[in-house]
Amino acid sequence: MGGKAAHEKGAAHEFSSEEAREAGRKGGQAVSQDREHMSEIGKKVGESSHGGGQSGSSRGVSHEQHVQAGKQSHKNR
């Protein structure tokens, strides 16, 4: 509700495309430093793309699949 109220008052910061891109880049770098988290992403991608039988292997996984798994992981936090 705080963000919504700030927008209604006109006091909220509106990110430009460049600011949003930079924030996303920094967030991606921070997340990729967490090796345990990245391992979990790889396991989820491996399971979804190989029918669950690869015990965490991420071979054959495209970059897009890895990115999608990361997005899904963040929704669950």
Biopython code that builds the backbone (N, CA, C, O; Angstrom):
import numpy as np
from Bio.PDB.StructureBuilder import StructureBuilder

atoms = [
    (1, "MET", "N", (0.821, -1.201, 0.000)),
    (1, "MET", "CA", (0.000, 0.000, 0.000)),
    (1, "MET", "C", (0.866, 1.267, 0.000)),
    (1, "MET", "O", (0.454, 2.291, -0.545)),
    (2, "GLY", "N", (2.044, 1.210, 0.597)),
    (2, "GLY", "CA", (2.891, 2.402, 0.668)),
    (2, "GLY", "C", (3.250, 2.933, -0.702)),
    (2, "GLY", "O", (3.189, 4.140, -0.937)),
    (3, "GLY", "N", (3.627, 2.039, -1.614)),
    (3, "GLY", "CA", (3.976, 2.466, -2.964)),
    (3, "GLY", "C", (2.788, 3.057, -3.696)),
    (3, "GLY", "O", (2.915, 4.042, -4.424)),
    (4, "LYS", "N", (1.640, 2.448, -3.496)),
    (4, "LYS", "CA", (0.426, 2.934, -4.146)),
    (4, "LYS", "C", (0.085, 4.339, -3.635)),
    (4, "LYS", "O", (-0.258, 5.226, -4.416)),
    (5, "ALA", "N", (0.184, 4.526, -2.315)),
    (5, "ALA", "CA", (-0.113, 5.836, -1.727)),
    (5, "ALA", "C", (0.874, 6.892, -2.225)),
    (5, "ALA", "O", (0.489, 8.027, -2.509)),
    (6, "ALA", "N", (2.136, 6.515, -2.328)),
    (6, "ALA", "CA", (3.145, 7.463, -2.806)),
    (6, "ALA", "C", (2.857, 7.879, -4.242)),
    (6, "ALA", "O", (3.023, 9.046, -4.596)),
    (7, "HIS", "N", (2.432, 6.944, -5.060)),
    (7, "HIS", "CA", (2.095, 7.276, -6.449)),
    (7, "HIS", "C", (0.880, 8.208, -6.497)),
    (7, "HIS", "O", (0.841, 9.150, -7.288)),
    (8, "GLU", "N", (-0.093, 7.938, -5.654)),
    (8, "GLU", "CA", (-1.279, 8.788, -5.637)),
    (8, "GLU", "C", (-0.938, 10.211, -5.209)),
    (8, "GLU", "O", (-1.536, 11.169, -5.700)),
    (9, "LYS", "N", (0.019, 10.352, -4.297)),
    (9, "LYS", "CA", (0.447, 11.678, -3.846)),
    (9, "LYS", "C", (1.388, 12.341, -4.839)),
    (9, "LYS", "O", (1.630, 13.546, -4.765)),
    (10, "GLY", "N", (1.919, 11.554, -5.769)),
    (10, "GLY", "CA", (2.878, 12.100, -6.722)),
    (10, "GLY", "C", (4.293, 12.145, -6.165)),
    (10, "GLY", "O", (5.158, 12.818, -6.727)),
    (11, "ALA", "N", (4.538, 11.435, -5.065)),
    (11, "ALA", "CA", (5.847, 11.470, -4.415)),
    (11, "ALA", "C", (6.704, 10.248, -4.749)),
    (11, "ALA", "O", (7.836, 10.142, -4.278)),
    (12, "ALA", "N", (6.184, 9.338, -5.546)),
    (12, "ALA", "CA", (6.918, 8.108, -5.851)),
    (12, "ALA", "C", (7.929, 8.353, -6.963)),
    (12, "ALA", "O", (7.709, 9.182, -7.846)),
    (13, "HIS", "N", (9.033, 7.626, -6.909)),
    (13, "HIS", "CA", (10.060, 7.718, -7.953)),
    (13, "HIS", "C", (9.642, 6.874, -9.149)),
    (13, "HIS", "O", (9.266, 5.713, -8.991)),
    (14, "GLU", "N", (9.707, 7.442, -10.318)),
    (14, "GLU", "CA", (9.430, 6.717, -11.551)),
    (14, "GLU", "C", (10.763, 6.362, -12.195)),
    (14, "GLU", "O", (11.529, 7.252, -12.563)),
    (15, "PHE", "N", (11.047, 5.073, -12.334)),
    (15, "PHE", "CA", (12.301, 4.634, -12.929)),
    (15, "PHE", "C", (12.272, 4.802, -14.438)),
    (15, "PHE", "O", (11.281, 4.479, -15.093)),
    (16, "SER", "N", (13.378, 5.314, -14.983)),
    (16, "SER", "CA", (13.531, 5.351, -16.434)),
    (16, "SER", "C", (13.927, 3.948, -16.889)),
    (16, "SER", "O", (14.263, 3.097, -16.066)),
    (17, "SER", "N", (13.889, 3.712, -18.179)),
    (17, "SER", "CA", (14.299, 2.403, -18.702)),
    (17, "SER", "C", (15.736, 2.102, -18.313)),
    (17, "SER", "O", (16.065, 0.974, -17.946)),
    (18, "GLU", "N", (16.597, 3.121, -18.395)),
    (18, "GLU", "CA", (18.011, 2.922, -18.061)),
    (18, "GLU", "C", (18.185, 2.599, -16.570)),
    (18, "GLU", "O", (18.966, 1.714, -16.221)),
    (19, "GLU", "N", (17.477, 3.295, -15.703)),
    (19, "GLU", "CA", (17.568, 3.021, -14.260)),
    (19, "GLU", "C", (17.076, 1.607, -13.945)),
    (19, "GLU", "O", (17.680, 0.897, -13.140)),
    (20, "ALA", "N", (15.988, 1.210, -14.579)),
    (20, "ALA", "CA", (15.446, -0.127, -14.355)),
    (20, "ALA", "C", (16.424, -1.188, -14.847)),
    (20, "ALA", "O", (16.619, -2.208, -14.186)),
    (21, "ARG", "N", (17.037, -0.956, -15.997)),
    (21, "ARG", "CA", (18.008, -1.891, -16.554)),
    (21, "ARG", "C", (19.205, -2.047, -15.611)),
    (21, "ARG", "O", (19.663, -3.161, -15.358)),
    (22, "GLU", "N", (19.702, -0.932, -15.101)),
    (22, "GLU", "CA", (20.841, -0.957, -14.181)),
    (22, "GLU", "C", (20.487, -1.678, -12.876)),
    (22, "GLU", "O", (21.290, -2.455, -12.359)),
    (23, "ALA", "N", (19.302, -1.425, -12.350)),
    (23, "ALA", "CA", (18.868, -2.094, -11.121)),
    (23, "ALA", "C", (18.757, -3.602, -11.346)),
    (23, "ALA", "O", (19.163, -4.389, -10.491)),
    (24, "GLY", "N", (18.220, -3.998, -12.473)),
    (24, "GLY", "CA", (18.111, -5.418, -12.792)),
    (24, "GLY", "C", (19.465, -6.077, -12.935)),
    (24, "GLY", "O", (19.664, -7.209, -12.494)),
    (25, "ARG", "N", (20.401, -5.365, -13.555)),
    (25, "ARG", "CA", (21.758, -5.891, -13.722)),
    (25, "ARG", "C", (22.411, -6.104, -12.359)),
    (25, "ARG", "O", (23.004, -7.154, -12.108)),
    (26, "LYS", "N", (22.303, -5.113, -11.484)),
    (26, "LYS", "CA", (22.898, -5.215, -10.148)),
    (26, "LYS", "C", (22.248, -6.345, -9.353)),
    (26, "LYS", "O", (22.937, -7.097, -8.664)),
    (27, "GLY", "N", (20.936, -6.464, -9.446)),
    (27, "GLY", "CA", (20.248, -7.544, -8.747)),
    (27, "GLY", "C", (20.682, -8.905, -9.250)),
    (27, "GLY", "O", (20.873, -9.833, -8.464)),
    (28, "GLY", "N", (20.838, -9.026, -10.559)),
    (28, "GLY", "CA", (21.294, -10.286, -11.144)),
    (28, "GLY", "C", (22.691, -10.651, -10.683)),
    (28, "GLY", "O", (22.981, -11.818, -10.419)),
    (29, "GLN", "N", (23.551, -9.656, -10.586)),
    (29, "GLN", "CA", (24.910, -9.913, -10.108)),
    (29, "GLN", "C", (24.889, -10.372, -8.659)),
    (29, "GLN", "O", (25.599, -11.308, -8.292)),
    (30, "ALA", "N", (24.085, -9.724, -7.841)),
    (30, "ALA", "CA", (24.016, -10.086, -6.422)),
    (30, "ALA", "C", (23.484, -11.502, -6.247)),
    (30, "ALA", "O", (24.015, -12.272, -5.447)),
    (31, "VAL", "N", (22.445, -11.844, -6.986)),
    (31, "VAL", "CA", (21.849, -13.175, -6.871)),
    (31, "VAL", "C", (22.829, -14.239, -7.350)),
    (31, "VAL", "O", (22.928, -15.308, -6.747)),
    (32, "SER", "N", (23.554, -13.954, -8.431)),
    (32, "SER", "CA", (24.462, -14.963, -8.975)),
    (32, "SER", "C", (25.639, -15.229, -8.050)),
    (32, "SER", "O", (26.319, -16.242, -8.213)),
    (33, "GLN", "N", (25.899, -14.363, -7.093)),
    (33, "GLN", "CA", (26.964, -14.587, -6.117)),
    (33, "GLN", "C", (26.573, -15.654, -5.101)),
    (33, "GLN", "O", (27.446, -16.240, -4.460)),
    (34, "ASP", "N", (25.297, -15.914, -4.945)),
    (34, "ASP", "CA", (24.802, -16.913, -4.001)),
    (34, "ASP", "C", (24.820, -18.274, -4.699)),
    (34, "ASP", "O", (23.864, -18.644, -5.382)),
    (35, "ARG", "N", (25.907, -19.007, -4.523)),
    (35, "ARG", "CA", (26.096, -20.258, -5.253)),
    (35, "ARG", "C", (25.043, -21.305, -4.887)),
    (35, "ARG", "O", (24.621, -22.083, -5.743)),
    (36, "GLU", "N", (24.623, -21.329, -3.640)),
    (36, "GLU", "CA", (23.591, -22.290, -3.230)),
    (36, "GLU", "C", (22.278, -21.996, -3.956)),
    (36, "GLU", "O", (21.603, -22.907, -4.435)),
    (37, "HIS", "N", (21.928, -20.713, -4.030)),
    (37, "HIS", "CA", (20.701, -20.308, -4.721)),
    (37, "HIS", "C", (20.773, -20.686, -6.201)),
    (37, "HIS", "O", (19.811, -21.209, -6.762)),
    (38, "MET", "N", (21.919, -20.418, -6.824)),
    (38, "MET", "CA", (22.071, -20.735, -8.243)),
    (38, "MET", "C", (22.015, -22.251, -8.467)),
    (38, "MET", "O", (21.513, -22.712, -9.492)),
    (39, "SER", "N", (22.529, -23.019, -7.508)),
    (39, "SER", "CA", (22.453, -24.475, -7.604)),
    (39, "SER", "C", (21.002, -24.934, -7.599)),
    (39, "SER", "O", (20.614, -25.814, -8.368)),
    (40, "GLU", "N", (20.203, -24.329, -6.721)),
    (40, "GLU", "CA", (18.776, -24.680, -6.662)),
    (40, "GLU", "C", (18.077, -24.348, -7.978)),
    (40, "GLU", "O", (17.238, -25.116, -8.448)),
    (41, "ILE", "N", (18.419, -23.214, -8.567)),
    (41, "ILE", "CA", (17.830, -22.840, -9.860)),
    (41, "ILE", "C", (18.180, -23.902, -10.894)),
    (41, "ILE", "O", (17.318, -24.362, -11.643)),
    (42, "GLY", "N", (19.458, -24.288, -10.929)),
    (42, "GLY", "CA", (19.898, -25.299, -11.892)),
    (42, "GLY", "C", (19.159, -26.606, -11.714)),
    (42, "GLY", "O", (18.797, -27.257, -12.694)),
    (43, "LYS", "N", (18.930, -26.997, -10.466)),
    (43, "LYS", "CA", (18.201, -28.239, -10.203)),
    (43, "LYS", "C", (16.773, -28.154, -10.725)),
    (43, "LYS", "O", (16.269, -29.092, -11.343)),
    (44, "LYS", "N", (16.124, -27.012, -10.469)),
    (44, "LYS", "CA", (14.737, -26.846, -10.923)),
    (44, "LYS", "C", (14.647, -26.863, -12.442)),
    (44, "LYS", "O", (13.742, -27.475, -13.010)),
    (45, "VAL", "N", (15.586, -26.192, -13.096)),
    (45, "VAL", "CA", (15.592, -26.168, -14.557)),
    (45, "VAL", "C", (15.848, -27.566, -15.098)),
    (45, "VAL", "O", (15.194, -28.007, -16.043)),
    (46, "GLY", "N", (16.803, -28.257, -14.492)),
    (46, "GLY", "CA", (17.101, -29.619, -14.938)),
    (46, "GLY", "C", (15.915, -30.533, -14.795)),
    (46, "GLY", "O", (15.641, -31.346, -15.678)),
    (47, "GLU", "N", (15.204, -30.409, -13.686)),
    (47, "GLU", "CA", (14.030, -31.247, -13.466)),
    (47, "GLU", "C", (12.930, -30.933, -14.464)),
    (47, "GLU", "O", (12.294, -31.841, -14.999)),
    (48, "SER", "N", (12.702, -29.650, -14.718)),
    (48, "SER", "CA", (11.607, -29.286, -15.609)),
    (48, "SER", "C", (11.921, -29.595, -17.070)),
    (48, "SER", "O", (11.018, -29.919, -17.841)),
    (49, "SER", "N", (13.182, -29.497, -17.454)),
    (49, "SER", "CA", (13.501, -29.708, -18.864)),
    (49, "SER", "C", (13.868, -31.149, -19.186)),
    (49, "SER", "O", (13.937, -31.523, -20.357)),
    (50, "HIS", "N", (14.108, -31.969, -18.152)),
    (50, "HIS", "CA", (14.510, -33.352, -18.389)),
    (50, "HIS", "C", (13.593, -34.350, -17.712)),
    (50, "HIS", "O", (13.969, -35.509, -17.533)),
    (51, "GLY", "N", (12.417, -33.931, -17.338)),
    (51, "GLY", "CA", (11.460, -34.850, -16.742)),
    (51, "GLY", "C", (11.779, -35.249, -15.317)),
    (51, "GLY", "O", (11.210, -36.215, -14.810)),
    (52, "GLY", "N", (12.674, -34.530, -14.657)),
    (52, "GLY", "CA", (12.954, -34.799, -13.253)),
    (52, "GLY", "C", (13.963, -35.903, -13.017)),
    (52, "GLY", "O", (14.239, -36.231, -11.862)),
    (53, "GLY", "N", (14.521, -36.486, -14.052)),
    (53, "GLY", "CA", (15.409, -37.608, -13.837)),
    (53, "GLY", "C", (16.883, -37.295, -13.896)),
    (53, "GLY", "O", (17.687, -38.224, -13.962)),
    (54, "GLN", "N", (17.282, -36.047, -13.877)),
    (54, "GLN", "CA", (18.681, -35.706, -14.042)),
    (54, "GLN", "C", (19.378, -35.321, -12.749)),
    (54, "GLN", "O", (20.551, -34.948, -12.793)),
    (55, "SER", "N", (18.728, -35.391, -11.619)),
    (55, "SER", "CA", (19.290, -35.082, -10.299)),
    (55, "SER", "C", (20.113, -33.806, -10.292)),
    (55, "SER", "O", (21.245, -33.789, -9.808)),
    (56, "GLY", "N", (19.540, -32.737, -10.831)),
    (56, "GLY", "CA", (20.168, -31.430, -10.718)),
    (56, "GLY", "C", (21.067, -31.052, -11.865)),
    (56, "GLY", "O", (21.579, -29.933, -11.876)),
    (57, "SER", "N", (21.285, -31.895, -12.804)),
    (57, "SER", "CA", (22.144, -31.545, -13.928)),
    (57, "SER", "C", (21.458, -30.480, -14.775)),
    (57, "SER", "O", (20.257, -30.557, -15.036)),
    (58, "SER", "N", (22.232, -29.489, -15.201)),
    (58, "SER", "CA", (21.640, -28.450, -16.033)),
    (58, "SER", "C", (22.186, -28.510, -17.455)),
    (58, "SER", "O", (22.089, -27.533, -18.197)),
    (59, "ARG", "N", (22.765, -29.659, -17.846)),
    (59, "ARG", "CA", (23.245, -29.779, -19.220)),
    (59, "ARG", "C", (22.081, -29.697, -20.187)),
    (59, "ARG", "O", (21.006, -30.238, -19.928)),
    (60, "GLY", "N", (22.301, -29.020, -21.299)),
    (60, "GLY", "CA", (21.273, -28.910, -22.313)),
    (60, "GLY", "C", (20.226, -27.851, -22.016)),
    (60, "GLY", "O", (19.221, -27.765, -22.722)),
    (61, "VAL", "N", (20.442, -27.048, -20.989)),
    (61, "VAL", "CA", (19.488, -26.018, -20.613)),
    (61, "VAL", "C", (19.890, -24.715, -21.274)),
    (61, "VAL", "O", (21.044, -24.295, -21.191)),
    (62, "SER", "N", (18.942, -24.082, -21.924)),
    (62, "SER", "CA", (19.237, -22.818, -22.588)),
    (62, "SER", "C", (19.334, -21.680, -21.573)),
    (62, "SER", "O", (18.853, -21.793, -20.446)),
    (63, "HIS", "N", (19.948, -20.610, -21.984)),
    (63, "HIS", "CA", (20.046, -19.422, -21.133)),
    (63, "HIS", "C", (18.650, -18.938, -20.750)),
    (63, "HIS", "O", (18.419, -18.546, -19.606)),
    (64, "GLU", "N", (17.732, -18.963, -21.694)),
    (64, "GLU", "CA", (16.366, -18.503, -21.434)),
    (64, "GLU", "C", (15.690, -19.358, -20.363)),
    (64, "GLU", "O", (14.960, -18.833, -19.522)),
    (65, "GLN", "N", (15.924, -20.656, -20.388)),
    (65, "GLN", "CA", (15.341, -21.533, -19.371)),
    (65, "GLN", "C", (15.929, -21.220, -17.995)),
    (65, "GLN", "O", (15.215, -21.239, -16.992)),
    (66, "HIS", "N", (17.213, -20.937, -17.951)),
    (66, "HIS", "CA", (17.862, -20.601, -16.688)),
    (66, "HIS", "C", (17.312, -19.294, -16.129)),
    (66, "HIS", "O", (17.044, -19.185, -14.933)),
    (67, "VAL", "N", (17.147, -18.306, -17.001)),
    (67, "VAL", "CA", (16.591, -17.025, -16.582)),
    (67, "VAL", "C", (15.173, -17.212, -16.061)),
    (67, "VAL", "O", (14.810, -16.638, -15.035)),
    (68, "GLN", "N", (14.373, -18.003, -16.754)),
    (68, "GLN", "CA", (12.996, -18.244, -16.325)),
    (68, "GLN", "C", (12.955, -18.921, -14.966)),
    (68, "GLN", "O", (12.124, -18.567, -14.130)),
    (69, "ALA", "N", (13.830, -19.883, -14.729)),
    (69, "ALA", "CA", (13.867, -20.558, -13.432)),
    (69, "ALA", "C", (14.231, -19.577, -12.329)),
    (69, "ALA", "O", (13.698, -19.654, -11.222)),
    (70, "GLY", "N", (15.132, -18.664, -12.627)),
    (70, "GLY", "CA", (15.495, -17.646, -11.649)),
    (70, "GLY", "C", (14.326, -16.752, -11.304)),
    (70, "GLY", "O", (14.119, -16.410, -10.140)),
    (71, "LYS", "N", (13.562, -16.373, -12.314)),
    (71, "LYS", "CA", (12.382, -15.536, -12.076)),
    (71, "LYS", "C", (11.372, -16.277, -11.212)),
    (71, "LYS", "O", (10.791, -15.693, -10.296)),
    (72, "GLN", "N", (11.158, -17.555, -11.496)),
    (72, "GLN", "CA", (10.228, -18.351, -10.713)),
    (72, "GLN", "C", (10.697, -18.480, -9.267)),
    (72, "GLN", "O", (9.901, -18.410, -8.330)),
    (73, "SER", "N", (11.996, -18.668, -9.109)),
    (73, "SER", "CA", (12.556, -18.810, -7.757)),
    (73, "SER", "C", (12.333, -17.568, -6.932)),
    (73, "SER", "O", (12.040, -17.653, -5.740)),
    (74, "HIS", "N", (12.470, -16.402, -7.565)),
    (74, "HIS", "CA", (12.289, -15.152, -6.824)),
    (74, "HIS", "C", (10.831, -14.917, -6.444)),
    (74, "HIS", "O", (10.556, -14.269, -5.434)),
    (75, "LYS", "N", (9.914, -15.423, -7.220)),
    (75, "LYS", "CA", (8.497, -15.285, -6.872)),
    (75, "LYS", "C", (8.174, -16.070, -5.614)),
    (75, "LYS", "O", (7.261, -15.714, -4.869)),
    (76, "ASN", "N", (8.923, -17.137, -5.377)),
    (76, "ASN", "CA", (8.646, -18.023, -4.246)),
    (76, "ASN", "C", (9.322, -17.572, -2.960)),
    (76, "ASN", "O", (9.174, -18.240, -1.936)),
    (77, "ARG", "N", (10.039, -16.495, -2.972)),
    (77, "ARG", "CA", (10.731, -16.017, -1.750)),
    (77, "ARG", "C", (9.850, -15.153, -0.949)),
    (77, "ARG", "O", (10.256, -14.663, 0.104)),
]
sb = StructureBuilder()
sb.init_structure("model")
sb.init_model(0)
sb.init_chain("A")
sb.init_seg("    ")
for serial, (resi, resn, name, xyz) in enumerate(atoms, 1):
    if name == "N":
        sb.init_residue(resn, " ", resi, " ")
    sb.init_atom(name, np.array(xyz, "f"), 0.0, 1.0, " ", f" {name:<3s}", serial, name[0])
structure = sb.get_structure()
